[in-house]
Amino acid sequence: MREAHLIAFVLWLVLWPLACAWRGDYLRRGGNLYPDNVRLMSALFDLAVWLVVGFILIKH
């Protein structure tokens, strides 16, 4: 149980900065997004990441 939480936490520490960097690059390049949608896409991306992390923690 404790090992699963540790693994999930380490994955989060590694993947979160990478995901933020990817999202920043994507939004800076435009990514076919309109300016009004940038905040919505950012919020949805954050929500998706937190749901995945939460699911991993609950599952284990």
C-alpha positions in Angstrom: 0.0 0.0 0.0 2.7 2.5 1.0 4.9 1.5 -2.0 2.0 2.2 -4.4 1.5 5.7 -3.0 5.3 6.3 -3.2 5.4 5.2 -6.8 2.4 7.3 -7.7 3.9 10.3 -6.0 7.2 9.9 -7.8 5.5 9.5 -11.1 3.5 12.7 -10.4 6.7 14.6 -9.5 8.3 13.5 -12.8 5.3 13.8 -15.1 3.7 17.0 -13.8 6.6 19.3 -14.9 6.8 17.5 -18.3 3.0 17.9 -18.8 3.1 21.5 -17.8 6.0 22.2 -20.2 4.2 20.3 -23.0 1.0 22.3 -22.4 2.9 25.6 -22.3 4.6 24.8 -25.7 1.3 23.7 -27.2 -0.5 26.8 -26.1 2.3 29.1 -27.1 2.4 27.7 -30.6 -1.4 28.2 -30.9 -2.3 24.6 -31.3 -5.4 25.6 -33.3 -6.9 26.9 -30.1 -8.8 30.2 -29.9 -7.8 32.6 -27.1 -11.2 32.1 -25.4 -10.6 28.3 -25.2 -7.1 28.5 -23.7 -8.3 28.8 -20.1 -10.9 26.1 -20.6 -8.4 23.7 -22.1 -5.9 24.4 -19.3 -8.5 23.7 -16.6 -9.6 20.5 -18.3 -6.0 19.3 -18.7 -5.4 20.0 -15.0 -8.6 18.2 -14.0 -7.7 15.2 -16.2 -4.2 14.9 -14.6 -5.6 15.1 -11.1 -8.3 12.5 -11.9 -5.6 10.1 -13.2 -3.4 10.6 -10.1 -6.4 10.3 -7.8 -7.5 7.1 -9.5 -4.0 5.6 -9.2 -4.0 6.4 -5.4 -7.5 5.1 -4.8 -6.9 1.9 -6.9 -3.9 1.0 -4.9 
